[in-house]
Amino acid sequence: MSDLLEHGGVRYSKIHVIEHVDDNAGFCAVVTYALNGVRKALENGWLPVVRFEGNTARYFYDPQVGENVWAYYFEPVLGPSWEEVEKALAEGRLASSDLHHYEESQFLSWHHADPKRIATFWAHDVPEDRAAWFAAKRALGREYVRRFLRVKAPILAKVETFRAAHLDAEWTFGVHLRGTDFAYAAPTSPDRYVRAIRRVAAERGLETYRVFVATDQRQYLERFREAFGDRVVTTDAARSDGELPPFKMKEVSPYQRGEDVLVDLLLLAGCDHILKGAAALGEYALWFNPEAAHTDFALESDFDPRPLPYLKSAFLKENLGGYGPLRLAAAHVKAAVAPLLTAPFRFAARAARFAQRQLRV
């Protein structure tokens, strides 16, 4: 048996290769797919190794940085990296029979539907007790973040440099507000956040404080600056003034798209009081920092179970473009038709990934 199948004094029967992601996934979703892959591997006594290459995590794949997107930002989850596995296969120290792969359909099913899954928000299985659901999933997420999510040192250094320069001196509110194409739940208005911050500041008798804002929407950031002026702190991450999220912007390098999100996430996690909605990044901040006080607007959010073509983005729901009725209606129609037009290309991309995997393994 290969020595790569042993880690921490434990012998594993196979290496489970975590390699599938929804081809429309943003950064936090990519991370959640990886953690659910770890969960599934450990359930079966397999050693998890993350291999997100090429179109697997297409919005973050940057060949100038490397082939494995996971390795751009994180250390191996447990034991060897995929690169070490590849080398062992090439040298004959590991056989292809030592590897286990799920099919993409299986992977998507237990990521979205498995009751035991790691998740940042409910889906079709809307719980009767939302607070209890979050308590259980948050405990699970925190365990997996603590055990398996190790951020690369250069990114941690950037986070600490920014924090020392802008956030350490005062009490800090951390805000995550998702706009642009966020669609599976109703967006929470920035005014709700503003009122909550002012209420907590009054209750705590805070005369000075900072408001760190992590958002993909320029209009949201402007609203916080109107409310809090120079108390607002933010990174220079790319932001959108429309419906297109930064992780799909061609002018932003694929690597930078992921780093911007991860830096914002870790800065948010370091805040004294975190305010979040139904989107994933704010929930991850609470997983990284179990001690943070928080206001969770997700508790009052409803999941929209309709297919993607029927969903409306936060940008359109809140009419952040200031459209008149006719133009807004036209934008809704365009948003509904676009996924239908791109579906054949997405299917072809999935077929190509499957063929590539069959050739390489």
Long-range contacts (C-beta under 8 A, 24 or more apart in sequence): 2-88, 2-93, 2-94, 2-95, 2-98, 3-93, 4-47, 4-79, 4-80, 4-84, 4-85, 4-88, 4-93, 4-94, 5-47, 5-98, 7-47, 7-78, 7-79, 7-80, 8-78, 8-79, 12-45, 12-46, 12-47, 13-45, 13-46, 14-46, 14-47, 14-98, 14-99, 14-100, 15-46, 15-47, 15-48, 15-49, 15-80, 15-85, 15-94, 15-98, 15-99, 15-100, 16-40, 16-41, 16-44, 16-46, 16-47, 16-48, 16-49, 16-99, 16-100, 16-101, 16-102, 17-49, 17-51, 17-82, 17-85, 17-99, 17-100, 17-101, 18-48, 18-49, 18-50, 18-51, 18-52, 18-77, 19-50, 19-51, 19-52, 19-53, 19-56, 19-101, 19-357, 20-56, 20-102, 20-104, 20-107, 20-108, 21-52, 21-56, 21-57, 22-108, 22-111, 23-55, 23-58, 23-346, 23-349, 23-350, 24-346, 25-57, 25-59, 26-59, 26-245, 26-247, 26-261, 26-280, 27-60, 27-247, 27-257, 27-258, 27-261, 27-262, 28-120, 28-261, 28-265, 28-279, 28-280, 28-281, 28-284, 29-280, 30-57, 30-60, 30-69, 30-258, 31-149, 31-284, 32-111, 32-118, 32-119, 32-120, 32-280, 33-107, 33-111, 34-70, 34-77, 35-118, 35-141, 35-144, 35-145, 35-148, 35-149, 36-110, 36-111, 36-114, 36-117, 36-118, 37-107, 38-77, 38-78, 38-144, 38-148, 39-116, 39-117, 39-118, 39-144, 40-102, 40-110, 41-100, 44-100, 46-100, 47-78, 47-79, 47-80, 48-77, 48-78, 48-148, 49-76, 49-77, 49-79, 49-80, 49-81, 49-82, 49-85, 50-74, 50-76, 50-77, 50-82, 51-82, 51-85, 54-353, 54-356, 55-349, 55-352, 55-353, 56-353, 58-349, 59-247, 59-248, 59-254, 59-257, 60-247, 60-254, 60-255, 60-257, 60-258, 61-254, 62-253, 62-254, 62-255, 64-255, 65-254, 65-255, 69-258, 72-152, 72-255, 72-258, 72-259, 73-151, 73-152, 73-155, 73-258, 73-259, 73-262, 74-149, 74-150, 74-151, 74-152, 75-150, 75-151, 75-152, 77-148, 77-149, 78-148, 96-361, 99-361, 101-357, 101-361, 104-350, 104-353, 104-354, 118-144, 120-279, 120-280, 120-283, 120-284, 121-184, 121-185, 121-278, 121-279, 121-280, 121-283, 121-298, 121-301, 121-303, 122-303, 123-184, 123-303, 123-305, 124-303, 124-305, 126-302, 126-303, 130-299, 131-299, 134-296, 134-298, 134-299, 138-283, 138-286, 138-287, 141-283, 141-284, 141-287, 142-286, 142-287, 142-290, 144-287, 145-284, 145-287, 145-288, 151-262, 151-266, 155-259, 155-262, 155-263, 155-266, 156-266, 158-259, 158-263, 159-263, 159-266, 159-267, 159-270, 162-235, 162-263, 162-267, 163-267, 163-270, 166-210, 166-212, 166-233, 167-210, 167-212, 167-233, 167-267, 167-270, 167-271, 170-208, 170-209, 170-210, 171-204, 171-206, 171-208, 171-209, 171-210, 171-272, 171-273, 172-209, 172-210, 172-211, 172-212, 172-233, 172-270, 172-271, 172-272, 172-273, 173-197, 173-200, 173-201, 173-209, 173-210, 173-211, 173-212, 173-271, 173-272, 173-273, 173-274, 173-275, 174-212, 174-214, 174-267, 174-268, 174-269, 174-270, 174-271, 174-272, 174-273, 174-274, 174-275, 174-285, 174-292, 175-211, 175-212, 175-213, 175-214, 175-215, 175-224, 175-268, 175-274, 175-275, 175-276, 176-214, 176-215, 176-264, 176-268, 176-274, 176-275, 176-276, 176-277, 176-279, 176-281, 176-282, 176-285, 177-213, 177-214, 177-215, 177-217, 177-220, 177-277, 178-215, 178-216, 178-217, 178-277, 178-278, 178-279, 178-281, 178-314, 179-215, 179-216, 179-217, 179-219, 179-220, 179-240, 179-314, 179-315, 179-318, 179-320, 180-216, 180-217, 180-240, 180-242, 180-243, 180-244, 180-245, 180-246, 180-313, 180-314, 180-315, 181-243, 181-244, 181-245, 181-248, 181-313, 181-314, 181-315, 182-279, 182-313, 182-314, 183-304, 183-308, 183-311, 183-312, 183-313, 183-314, 184-278, 184-303, 184-304, 184-311, 185-277, 185-278, 185-279, 185-298, 185-301, 185-302, 185-303, 185-304, 186-278, 186-301, 186-302, 186-304, 186-317, 187-277, 187-314, 187-317, 187-318, 188-277, 188-278, 188-297, 188-301, 189-318, 190-220, 190-223, 190-224, 191-223, 192-297, 193-224, 193-275, 193-297, 194-223, 194-224, 194-227, 194-228, 196-275, 196-295, 197-228, 197-275, 200-273, 200-295, 212-267, 212-268, 212-271, 214-264, 214-265, 214-267, 214-268, 214-281, 214-282, 215-239, 216-240, 216-245, 216-246, 217-241, 217-314, 217-315, 217-320, 219-320, 235-260, 235-263, 235-264, 235-267, 237-261, 237-263, 237-264, 240-315, 242-315, 242-321, 243-313, 243-315, 243-316, 243-331, 243-335, 277-301, 308-339, 309-336, 309-337, 309-339, 309-340, 310-336
